[in-house]
Amino acid sequence: MKITAPPEHIAFILTRLASEGYEGYVVGGSVRDAVLNRPVHDWDLATSAAPVDITRLFPKTVQTGERFGTVTVVLPECSVEVTTFRSEREYIDGRRPGKVEFISSINEDLGRRDFTMNAMAESVDGELLDPFGGVKDINEGIIRSVGGPNKRFSEDALRMFRALRFSAELGFKIENETLRAIYANTSLASRISSERVRDELNKTLMSQRPEVAGEMIKIGLLGGYIEVTGKNPDGLERIAALPEEPVLRWCAFCGILLEKQYIKSVSKLLQSLHLDGKTIKTCSRALKIPSFDTDKIAIKRLLSTNDFDAVRCAAAVDDVLGDGCKRNALESTDRIIACGDCITIGGLAVGGHDLISAGHLPGRELGETLNRLLEHVIENPNDNTRSVLLKLALK
């Protein structure tokens, strides 16, 4: 079987390796995405050449993982990781191999990978090597472990998260034996760093099937962060209707977990997963907004007294927690922000200096007057002119 040949700069590396008698292939996710006719963003190459040979063949390289056989070849177009064929043994931390051996067989190299759809290789002319039936599984929409899944997951527990994340991104079903092995090996998830868990969960929430995050909860993979109940929280599928903005989707996710009593503290969950400070602060503020009224004036009042990002997140939570009818709270909020109406004191046509010049004394009453003018303008946006506001201030 042939697929589209790799781009010119990738073909250059493979051709250079072949000119010196070495095998070279495109491998992993780039081949999978090519078979799926998806855009390929990252190109990973595997070769029979040793790291020292790769360094000798290309004028500019970086030793990015010499112990694991990886050398980055720096080209004008981009940088490309080239890894020597290898086998892996003695996984000592549930994530990385304690022993790596360089080998000469591409099929043996592919045999150490996680899933059949990621265990394919492509030659410089687009010829496909598929020793484990990856194309068949892709065509049938199946995620299947290469070799015994219990062995694969004991080597690298992150593969359990990746199986579910791929299911969310591609809409594929996890093959039964592979799924049973995930259930059987949930305790291994405790070996994975919070940052790795966060990244896989983030990709899942950003997919078109964010409800798969609920499967992670149900199975127990997130037991170190979220109470294990054996149930999938209802409503996570509604997150897919939100824009693909991480802060919105994380806040909606937390809102559902909070309402269903899967968590008690949003900030504690997000901190434990090492989310960035801005996301933690925005989500925490959004979920403290007591109610969300989709009336235009009510939304303006919320925007006038809260951070815009927090209000947008609160609107997103309102949309996903709706009673089944489409609320459009986020859409309404974004429309109000975009229209440019005055919703903050800084947007008023007059400021403190204008009022002082008109005879007002500085101090607390000046601030109260500005707040009253803002309340008036929120309800009457056309009155946001200097002349009208100065007249109102005099009253």
N, C-alpha and C positions, 0 to 999 in steps of 0.2 A: 504494500500500500504506500502511496505517495501523498504527502501533504505539501502545502506551499513551502518553497525553499526559504531558508532564513535570509534576513536582510544582508546587504553587501558587507557591512563591517563585521558581522558574525561569520559570514562565509569566508572573509579574509583570514580570521583566526583559524578556522577549521582547515582551510587550504594550506596555510603555513605549517600547521601541525602535520598534515598529510605529506607535504613536500619533504619532511624530515623523517618520514616512515612511521609516524605515530597515528593512532586512531583518535578521532575527535567527534563528539556528538553534542547536539543540543539536548538537554535532559530536563525532567521535572515539570514544573507548572507551565513553563513556556510551551512545551509540546502538548500538554493537556489543553491549554487554551487555544492552540492552533487547531487541534482536532475539533474543538467546540466552536471554531470560527469566532472566537472572542479576541479582542485586542491583546497583544502580548506586550507587556511593559518591561519585564525583567527577563533577560536571557542568561541562563546558567549553562555552562559547558562542562563536559566531562571528557577526559583524555587518558590515554595510556602513558603519556609523557609524565615523568616525575617533576616535582616542583622546580628542581634545579634546571631541568631542561626547558620548562616553560619560561623561566627567567632568562635563559640564554637566547631563546628564539624571538623574543619581543623586546624592543628598545626601552620601553618604559613599563615597569611592573611594580606592584606593591605586595609585600608578604603579609597578606591579611589573615591567613590561617595555615601557616606552613605545617604545623603539627598535624592538621587534618587534611593536608594536601591541597589547600586552596591558595591560588595566586591570582591577584587582580591585575588584568591586562588593561592598561590605560591607553585608550584610543582617542583621536580627536572627537569622535561622535559621542563616546561615553566610556565608562569603565565596565569591564565584563569579568565576572568571576569564573576562573577555570580551575577545575578540581580533578586531581588524579583519581583514576578508578581505585576504589578502596573497599575493604570489608571492615566491619566494626565489631568489637567484642568487649565484654566486661563493662557493661554500663553500671557505673558506680553511684550515680546520683539520680537515676531515673530520668535523665535528660541527655547527658553527653557520654559518648563511649570512652572508656578508660584506655582502650587499646585500639589503634588503627593500623591496618596493614595495607600497603599499596599492592594492587593486583593488576593483572593484564586483561581481565575479562569484563566487557561491558555488561553482559548478562548477570554476572555475579554482583557487579556494582548496583544494577537496578534492583536486584533481589533484596537489598538492605533497606529499601525505601518503604514508605508507609502504606500507600494505597495503590491499587493496580493502575488507576488513572494517572498517577504520578510516577509510574515505573516504566515509562516509555522513553525512547531516544530517537533523535532525528539526525540523519547524516547531512552533509553539506548540500547534497542534491535533492533533499526532501524525502529520502527513503526512510520509512518508519520501522523501528524495531519495537516489537510489542510482545515480549516473552510471557507476560502474565495475563493477557487478555484485557488490557486496559480499554481498547477501543470498543470491544463488546460491552463492557460494563458501562462505558460512557453512553453508548447507544441505548442501553436499557435503563439508564438513569440510576445506576447502583454505585455505592461506595463500598468497596471490598478491600480488606486488608491483604497485603502481600504476605503470603505464608500464614502461620498461625497468629491470630490477632492477640491472644494472651501474651505471646512472646514479644510481639511488636509493641504492645502497650507497656509491658514491664521494662522494655528498653527505654522508651520515651513516653511518659504519661501524657505529655502535651498532645500526642496524636489522638487521644480521645476527644479533646476539645476541637481539634482540627476536623475530625470526622463530622461532628455536629455543625461546625461552622461551614464546611463545604456543603453540607446538606441544606443549610439556610441560603447560601449564595447561589447554588446551582439548582436547587429544587430536587436533588437526588434523594433516594431512599437508602438508608444504611442497611447493608445485607445482614441477615438474621444472626449469623455466627459472630460477625463483627460487633453487632449491637449487644448481643449477650455478653461478649467479652468486656464491653464498656461497663455494663451493669456490674460485672463480676470484679472489676478492677478500680472502682471509684475511690477506694482508699488511697490509691497511688496519686490522686490529684493533689494531696497535701504536699507532695514533693515539688510542685511547680511554683515558681515565683509569682507573686501577685501581679507583677507587670505583664508576665506572659498570659495569665488568666484574663487580665483586663483587656489586652490587645485582641484576644480571640473573642471575648464577649462583645467588645466594641464592633468588630467586623460583623458579628451576628446581628447586633442591633441595627447596624447600618444596611443590612441586606433587605431583600423584599420578603423575607420570612423571619422577622424578629421573634416570632413566637417560639422558635427553636431555642431561644434563651430559656424559655420555660421548661423545655426538655432537660436542659442542663441542671435546672433546679430539681426537677422531678427525679432524675437519675441519682442526684446527690453529688455531682461534680463540683457544685458551688457550696458544698456543705461547710466549708471553712469561712463562708461569708454570709450565707443566707440559710435560715432554718430549713432542715430537710423535712418535708411533709409527705413526700411520695406523690404529690399532686402538681399539675401544671397550672400556674396562675391564669385565670381567664382574662381575656382582653388584650394580651400582648400583640395579637395580630393587627390590632388597630394602629400600632406604632408605624406600620408600613405606609400609612397614608400621610405621615408627617414629612416635611422636607428632610433631605439627607444632611442634617446638621447634628453633629454628635451631641451637643448640649441639650437640644430639644429631645432627642431620642433617649438619652440617659435620664433626663428629668421625667419623661413619660414612664419609662421603665420603673423608676423609683416611686413615682406616684401610684402606679398599680400595685407594687409590692407593699407600699405603706397602707393603702386602702384594704388590701387582702390580708394584712397583718403578717406578711412574710418577714418584714423587718420592722424595727422600732425606731431606728434613727437613720435618716438619709445620709447625713454627714459621716456617720460612723462607717456605713457601707462603702461610700465613695473613697473615704480616706484609707480603708483597709485594702482597696483595690488600687490605691496610688493614682487616683485621678488628679488632674492638675487643680491648683488652688482656685482658679477662676470658675471652673465647672462646679466644684464643690460649693463655693459661695453662691453662685447663681441658682443652682438647684435647691439649696437650702432656703434661700430667700423666696424662691417661687412657691415652694410647698408650704410656706408660712402665710401666703396670701389666703385669707379665710374662704373666700368665695369668688367666683368669676361671673359677672353679669355681662352678657354679650351686647347690652345696650351701648350705643356709641358714646354717650356722655359718661357712662360708668367706666368704660375702658379708658377714656381720656383721663378721668380722675385717677385711675390706677397708674397710668403712665406718668402723671404729674407728681406722684408721691413715691414711686418705686423705680428702680433701675429698669431700663427698657428690656434688657435681656431676660431679667427675672419675670417681667410681665409676659413676654413672649412664651417663656417656658410654662408659666401658669396657664396660659391659653392652650398650649399643647396638651397639658395634663387634662384640662377641661374637655378637650376634644376626645381624648382616648377614654376618659371615664364617663362619657355621656351614656344616656340610657338606651342607646341604639339609634337615636336620630342624630343626623349630622348637625353639629353645633356651629362649626366654622368660626370658632373663637379666635384661632390663630390667624386665619385669613382676614377677619375683621380687624384684628390688632395691627397686622402688617399694613392693611389699607389705610388705617388712621395714621400710622407713623409716616407712610409714604406721602400722604396728602399735604403735609407741611403745616397743618393747623398748629397754633400755639398750644402747647401742653405743659410748658414749664415757665417759671418766672423769667428765665433768661430769654424766652421767646417773646415776651411782651414788648410792645412798641415803645414803652417808657420804662425807665429804670429808677433806681433810688435817687440818682443825681437829678433827674428830671423833676421828681416830686419835691426834692429839697429846694430846687430853683423856683418851684411854683409856690413855696411857702411852707411845706411840711417840715417838721422837725425830725432829725435823725433819731433812731431808737426803735424800741419794740413796736410802737404804733405804725412806724413806716413799713416794717415787715408785714404787719397785719393788713395794711392797705394794699400792698403788693399781692398778698394772698387773695384778698377779696377781688382785686382786678383780674387775677388769673382765673378764679372761679367763674367770674362773669364771662370772660373770653372763652373758657371751655364750653359754656352753654351758648355763647353768641360769638362765633369766630370772626364774623364780619366787623365786629366792634374793635378789633385789635389795631387801632390807629392811634397816633399820638394825641390828636385833638379830642377824640371820644374818651380815651382813658384819663386824660387830665381833667376833663369835665366830671367824670365819674369819681375821680379821686377827691375833688373838691366837695363832693356830697358826703 
